[in-house]
Amino acid sequence: MSGEIRIVQGSALDLKLRDNSVDLVVTSPPYWSLRAYQDNGETYDGQIGAEATPTEFVDALIAATREMV
């Protein structure tokens, strides 16, 4: 095995990666309206799970999954 190994953390919607350049995606999507990720007490804006409706939540999951694929 050779080549560069990189670990990249972030939203699938914001990562600038070449198509077909990823071998593994690990994710743990939150349940709708049950968890808010924070950093030093500040909640991250735009996180999946904070949508106003279940439909918007499912749409966000589909968009992220589509990008991961």
N, C-alpha and C positions, 0 to 999 in steps of 0.2 A: 504494500500500500504506500502510495506516495502522494504528495500534493499538500496544499495548504488546508489547515483545519481552522475554521472560524466559528465562534459562537456569537450569534447576533440575537439581541433581545429587543423586542418592540412590537408595535402593532403591525399586523400583516398588511394593513391598508397604507402604511407609511414607509415601509422598508423599500429601498431601491435596490432590488436584486435582479440579476438576469434571469429570464425564464429558464427553467430546467437546470438551475444551478444549486438547488437545495436537495439534500438527501433525506432529511428528517425534520419534521415539525412536531414540537411538543407543546401542547396547549391544555389549559384548564379553564374553559369558559365558565363564567359565573352564572348562577341562576338569576333570572330577572328580578330586580329590585330587592335582592337579599344580601348583596355584598358590595362594598365600595372599597377599592384599593386606595391606600393612602401612603404618603411619604411625609414623615415628620408632622403628622396630623392634617396635612393638606390633601384633599381628595383630588384625584386626577380627573380632568375634564374629558368628556367624550368616551369614557370607558364603556365597554359592552356590559349591559346589565342595568344601566342607569336610564334607559329609554323610558319615555312616558307611557307606552302601551306594550302589551305582549307582542303585538304585530310588528312594531318597530324593533323590538328585541330580536325577533326571529329574522327580520330583514337584515339586521346588523350581523347576526351569526352567519347568515347565508353569504353576505358580502365578504366577510373575513375568510370564510371557508373557500369561497370561489378564488380569492387571491392566493390562498395557501396552495390550492391545487395547481 
